[in-house]
Amino acid sequence: MANEGLCGLVNMGNSCYLNSCMQIISNTYELNHFLETSNFRETLEHIPESVLVLEWNRLRNALWREPNKLVIPSGFVSSVRTVAKFKKKSDFTGNRQNDMQEYLVFILECFHIALTRDRATSSDYGNILDPRLRELLVRLYTKEYSIMIELFNGIQISKITDTLHSNKELASVPQQFFTITLPIPPSNNSNNLSVYSCLDLYCKCENLSGDNAWLNEETNKKQDVNISILFWKLPEILILCLNRFNNNGKKIKSFVNIPVNDVDFSKYVIGPNKSTYIYDLYGICNHHGESGGGHYTSYVKNPNGKWYWFNDSNVSEIMEDKIVTLDAYCIFYRIKK
């Protein structure tokens, strides 16, 4: 049906951050396909996170069952609060406004915990020379594997080199992620800012010296180093969050250009299959207002090819050339297939 997935969500009391996030997750059809075709219920353990996944699946089905219907997410919101209390995440236990990115990471991690299962793999990653990276890959894709790792997990590599001998690598530190928080470069001309310039700054070589010098574990001495970041692997669903809130609590309102189609991130990847990292945009979560409050909405691309604005109970079509604004906060890309 042309209008499937266009249901609004009732605000349950400052829950716009939750509504905006879940409307985009609802349109992540790669995860939907897993929930619809796998036997995930049979592998769920009796833990609070499992109830959250089941409640989300019920809510997701309600959002797609009938077009243009208003849905009350009371069961899902109640489960979020229960799990948050269990995990001592007090921010999500009541009716306070919260940060959408923090909530997003919370949800992705909860889904991962619930859906984790042991998996045998045909690869021992013996061709990976870096022992830390090899250990991380084996752990993620065997003992800690879930569909969330398959879809949302990326791996970044922090390269640490000697400042006096730039070619001498002292350490290579792999780290997994579900989202990437991008700094916004200072600029007098916002026309020059883009997702690419934010990524360039994120990956830029940084000098650590003096009080901030790096502790060399082999010598147990502090050492001046350069550190730079690149990615061994980007996820199928790439979530980039613009750091719009500075240390003083003020919101950074710079306009950042967000490319929509055929977005090439391959230059940031040092792992295999670099040519595969071409993405299309499918969702933007917006933060309207100032830090410490404000309101969240989202722009989402529907399977019918059109973009829609989700503002709690209200859903309306929006033209693609209107979706990139000063309020863009979390950006959702899917890999192009």
C-alpha positions as CSV (number, residue, x, y, z in Angstrom):
1,M,0.0,0.0,0.0
2,A,1.2,3.5,-0.9
3,N,0.5,4.9,2.6
4,E,2.0,2.2,4.8
5,G,4.2,3.2,7.7
6,L,2.7,6.7,8.0
7,C,1.2,6.5,11.4
8,G,1.8,9.2,14.0
9,L,2.9,8.4,17.6
10,V,1.2,10.0,20.6
11,N,3.5,12.0,22.8
12,M,3.5,10.2,26.2
13,G,5.0,13.2,28.1
14,N,8.2,14.7,26.7
15,S,8.6,11.6,24.6
16,C,9.3,13.3,21.3
17,Y,12.9,12.1,21.4
18,L,11.6,8.5,21.6
19,N,9.0,9.0,18.9
20,S,11.3,10.6,16.4
21,C,14.0,7.9,16.9
22,M,11.6,5.0,16.6
23,Q,10.0,6.3,13.4
24,I,13.4,6.1,11.8
25,I,14.1,2.6,13.3
26,S,10.6,1.6,12.0
27,N,11.8,2.4,8.5
28,T,15.0,0.5,8.8
29,Y,13.6,-2.3,6.7
30,E,16.8,-4.4,7.1
31,L,15.9,-4.9,10.8
32,N,12.2,-5.3,10.0
33,H,13.1,-8.1,7.6
34,F,14.9,-9.9,10.4
35,L,12.1,-9.5,12.9
36,E,9.6,-10.7,10.3
37,T,11.5,-13.7,8.9
38,S,13.7,-15.1,11.7
39,N,12.8,-17.3,14.8
40,F,14.2,-14.7,17.1
41,R,11.5,-15.3,19.7
42,E,12.8,-18.8,20.3
43,T,16.3,-17.6,21.2
44,L,15.3,-14.8,23.6
45,E,16.3,-15.3,27.2
46,H,14.2,-14.2,30.2
47,I,15.8,-10.8,30.6
48,P,14.3,-7.3,30.6
49,E,15.8,-6.4,27.2
50,S,13.9,-9.3,25.6
51,V,10.6,-7.8,26.7
52,L,11.7,-4.5,25.1
53,V,12.3,-6.2,21.7
54,L,8.9,-7.9,21.9
55,E,7.2,-4.6,22.7
56,W,9.0,-2.9,19.9
57,N,7.9,-5.6,17.4
58,R,4.3,-5.1,18.5
59,L,4.6,-1.3,18.1
60,R,6.3,-1.7,14.8
61,N,3.5,-3.9,13.5
62,A,0.9,-1.4,14.7
63,L,2.7,1.4,12.8
64,W,2.6,-0.6,9.5
65,R,-0.7,-2.4,9.9
66,E,-3.0,0.5,9.0
67,P,-2.2,3.7,7.1
68,N,-2.7,7.1,8.6
69,K,-3.6,5.8,12.1
70,L,-2.6,7.4,15.4
71,V,-0.7,4.9,17.6
72,I,-0.3,5.1,21.4
73,P,3.1,3.6,22.3
74,S,2.2,3.0,25.9
75,G,3.4,-0.6,26.1
76,F,6.8,0.2,24.5
77,V,7.3,3.3,26.6
78,S,6.5,1.4,29.7
79,S,9.1,-1.3,28.7
80,V,11.7,1.4,28.0
81,R,11.2,2.8,31.5
82,T,11.3,-0.7,33.1
83,V,14.6,-1.7,31.3
84,A,16.1,1.8,32.0
85,K,15.4,1.3,35.7
86,F,16.9,-2.2,35.7
87,K,20.0,-0.8,33.9
88,K,20.2,2.2,36.2
89,K,19.6,4.6,33.3
90,S,17.6,7.1,35.3
91,D,17.2,9.5,32.4
92,F,14.8,7.2,30.6
93,T,12.7,6.2,33.6
94,G,10.4,9.2,33.7
95,N,8.7,11.9,31.7
96,R,11.8,14.2,31.3
97,Q,13.0,15.4,27.9
98,N,16.1,13.5,26.9
99,D,18.8,13.5,24.3
100,M,17.9,11.5,21.3
101,Q,21.4,10.2,20.5
102,E,21.8,8.9,24.1
103,Y,18.4,7.2,23.8
104,L,19.3,5.7,20.4
105,V,22.5,4.1,21.7
106,F,20.5,2.8,24.7
107,I,17.9,1.2,22.4
108,L,20.5,-0.3,20.0
109,E,22.5,-1.8,22.9
110,C,19.3,-3.2,24.5
111,F,18.3,-4.8,21.2
112,H,21.8,-6.2,20.8
113,I,21.8,-7.8,24.3
114,A,18.4,-9.4,23.7
115,L,19.3,-10.8,20.3
116,T,22.8,-11.9,21.0
117,R,23.5,-15.6,20.3
118,D,26.6,-17.8,19.9
119,R,27.4,-18.3,16.3
120,A,30.0,-20.5,14.6
121,T,31.9,-18.8,11.9
122,S,33.9,-20.2,9.1
123,S,36.6,-17.6,9.5
124,D,39.2,-17.3,12.3
125,Y,40.3,-14.0,10.9
126,G,43.8,-15.4,10.8
127,N,44.7,-13.0,7.9
128,I,44.2,-10.1,10.3
129,L,47.7,-9.3,11.6
130,D,46.7,-6.9,14.4
131,P,46.0,-9.1,17.4
132,R,43.6,-6.6,19.1
133,L,41.6,-6.2,15.9
134,R,41.5,-10.0,15.4
135,E,40.4,-10.6,19.0
136,L,37.6,-8.0,18.6
137,L,36.3,-9.5,15.4
138,V,36.3,-13.0,16.7
139,R,34.4,-11.9,19.8
140,L,31.8,-9.8,17.9
141,Y,31.1,-12.3,15.2
142,T,31.0,-15.4,17.4
143,K,30.2,-15.1,21.2
144,E,28.6,-11.6,21.0
145,Y,27.0,-11.8,17.6
146,S,23.5,-10.4,16.9
147,I,21.7,-8.8,14.0
148,M,22.5,-5.5,15.5
149,I,26.3,-6.2,15.0
150,E,25.5,-7.2,11.4
151,L,23.6,-4.0,10.6
152,F,24.7,-1.2,13.0
153,N,28.2,-2.0,14.2
154,G,31.3,-0.4,12.8
155,I,35.0,-0.5,13.8
156,Q,37.3,2.4,14.0
157,I,41.0,2.3,14.4
158,S,43.0,4.8,16.4
159,K,46.6,4.9,15.0
160,I,49.2,6.2,17.5
161,T,52.5,7.2,16.1
162,D,55.7,8.7,17.5
163,T,55.9,12.5,16.9
164,L,59.7,12.3,16.3
165,H,59.4,9.3,13.9
166,S,56.1,9.7,12.2
167,N,56.4,6.4,10.4
168,K,56.9,4.5,13.7
169,E,53.5,3.1,14.8
170,L,53.3,2.7,18.6
171,A,49.8,1.2,18.8
172,S,46.7,0.5,16.9
173,V,43.5,0.5,19.0
174,P,40.3,-0.9,17.5
175,Q,37.0,0.2,18.9
176,Q,33.4,-0.8,18.0
177,F,30.6,1.7,17.6
178,F,26.9,2.0,16.9
179,T,26.9,5.8,16.2
180,I,29.6,8.3,15.4
181,T,29.6,11.8,17.1
182,L,31.0,14.3,14.6
183,P,32.5,17.6,15.6
184,I,31.3,20.6,13.6
185,P,34.2,22.7,12.3
186,P,34.2,26.4,13.1
187,S,33.5,28.3,10.0
188,N,32.5,31.9,9.0
189,N,30.9,30.5,5.9
190,S,28.4,27.7,6.6
191,N,28.2,26.9,2.9
192,N,31.6,25.2,3.3
193,L,30.4,22.8,6.0
194,S,29.3,19.3,5.1
195,V,29.2,15.8,6.5
196,Y,32.5,15.3,4.8
197,S,34.2,18.2,6.5
198,C,32.9,17.0,9.9
199,L,34.3,13.5,9.2
200,D,37.6,15.1,8.1
201,L,37.9,16.8,11.4
202,Y,36.9,13.7,13.3
203,C,39.7,11.7,11.6
204,K,42.2,14.5,11.7
205,C,45.6,13.8,13.2
206,E,45.8,15.1,16.8
207,N,48.9,15.8,18.8
208,L,49.0,14.6,22.4
209,S,51.8,16.1,24.4
210,G,52.6,17.7,27.8
211,D,50.0,16.9,30.4
212,N,48.0,15.1,27.7
213,A,50.8,12.9,26.6
214,W,50.1,9.2,25.9
215,L,51.1,6.6,28.4
216,N,53.2,3.9,26.6
217,E,52.2,0.6,28.3
218,E,55.4,-1.1,27.2
219,T,57.7,1.5,28.8
220,N,55.3,2.8,31.5
221,K,56.3,6.3,30.5
222,K,54.3,9.2,29.0
223,Q,55.2,10.0,25.5
224,D,54.3,12.7,22.9
225,V,52.4,11.1,20.1
226,N,50.1,11.8,17.1
227,I,46.8,10.0,17.0
228,S,44.5,9.7,14.0
229,I,41.3,7.8,13.3
230,L,40.2,5.8,10.3
231,F,37.7,3.0,10.0
232,W,38.4,-0.7,9.4
233,K,34.7,-1.2,8.8
234,L,31.6,1.0,8.4
235,P,28.2,-0.5,9.2
236,E,25.4,-1.3,6.8
237,I,23.3,1.3,8.7
238,L,25.6,4.3,9.3
239,I,24.4,6.7,12.0
240,L,26.2,10.1,12.2
241,C,25.3,12.5,14.9
242,L,26.4,16.1,14.7
243,N,27.8,17.4,18.0
244,R,25.5,20.5,18.2
245,F,26.1,21.1,21.9
246,N,29.4,22.6,23.1
247,N,31.0,22.3,26.6
248,N,29.3,25.5,27.7
249,G,25.9,24.1,27.0
250,K,25.2,26.3,24.0
251,K,23.8,24.9,20.8
252,I,25.9,25.1,17.6
253,K,23.5,26.2,14.9
254,S,25.7,25.9,11.9
255,F,24.2,24.6,8.7
256,V,25.8,21.3,7.7
257,N,25.2,20.1,4.2
258,I,24.0,16.5,4.2
259,P,24.4,14.6,0.8
260,V,21.4,12.4,0.0
261,N,22.2,9.9,-2.7
262,D,25.3,7.9,-3.7
263,V,27.3,9.2,-0.8
264,D,30.9,7.8,-0.9
265,F,32.6,7.3,2.4
266,S,35.3,4.9,1.1
267,K,38.2,7.3,1.6
268,Y,37.8,7.0,5.4
269,V,38.1,3.2,5.3
270,I,41.3,1.2,5.6
271,G,39.8,-2.3,5.8
272,P,38.8,-4.6,2.9
273,N,36.1,-3.9,0.3
274,K,36.5,-0.2,0.3
275,S,34.4,0.2,-2.9
276,T,31.3,-1.0,-1.1
277,Y,30.9,2.0,1.1
278,I,28.4,4.0,-1.0
279,Y,25.3,5.1,1.0
280,D,21.8,6.6,0.6
281,L,20.2,8.8,3.2
282,Y,16.9,7.6,4.7
283,G,16.4,9.5,7.9
284,I,17.3,12.7,9.8
285,C,16.4,13.4,13.4
286,N,16.0,17.1,14.1
287,H,16.5,19.0,17.3
288,H,14.5,22.2,17.4
289,G,15.2,24.9,20.1
290,E,18.0,25.2,22.5
291,S,20.1,22.8,24.6
292,G,18.5,21.5,27.8
293,G,15.1,21.2,26.2
294,G,13.6,21.8,22.8
295,H,11.7,19.4,20.6
296,Y,12.5,16.5,18.3
297,T,11.1,15.6,14.9
298,S,12.3,13.4,12.1
299,Y,12.4,13.2,8.3
300,V,12.1,9.7,7.0
301,K,12.1,8.2,3.5
302,N,9.2,5.8,3.1
303,P,9.4,2.7,0.9
304,N,7.1,4.5,-1.6
305,G,10.1,6.8,-2.4
306,K,8.7,9.9,-0.7
307,W,10.0,11.8,2.3
308,Y,7.7,12.5,5.4
309,W,8.0,14.7,8.4
310,F,7.1,12.9,11.7
311,N,6.2,15.3,14.5
312,D,4.7,13.1,17.2
313,S,1.0,12.7,16.2
314,N,1.4,14.6,12.9
315,V,2.7,13.1,9.7
316,S,3.1,15.1,6.5
317,E,4.9,14.8,3.2
318,I,8.0,16.9,2.6
319,M,10.0,17.5,-0.5
320,E,13.5,16.0,-0.6
321,D,15.1,19.4,-1.1
322,K,13.6,20.7,2.2
323,I,14.9,18.0,4.5
324,V,18.4,19.4,5.3
325,T,18.1,22.2,7.8
326,L,19.9,23.9,10.7
327,D,18.1,21.5,13.1
328,A,19.6,18.3,11.6
329,Y,21.1,16.3,14.5
330,C,21.3,12.5,13.8
331,I,21.7,11.3,10.3
332,F,20.8,7.8,9.1
333,Y,22.4,6.3,6.0
334,R,21.9,2.8,4.5
335,I,24.5,1.1,2.3
336,K,23.6,1.1,-1.3
337,K,23.0,-2.3,-2.8
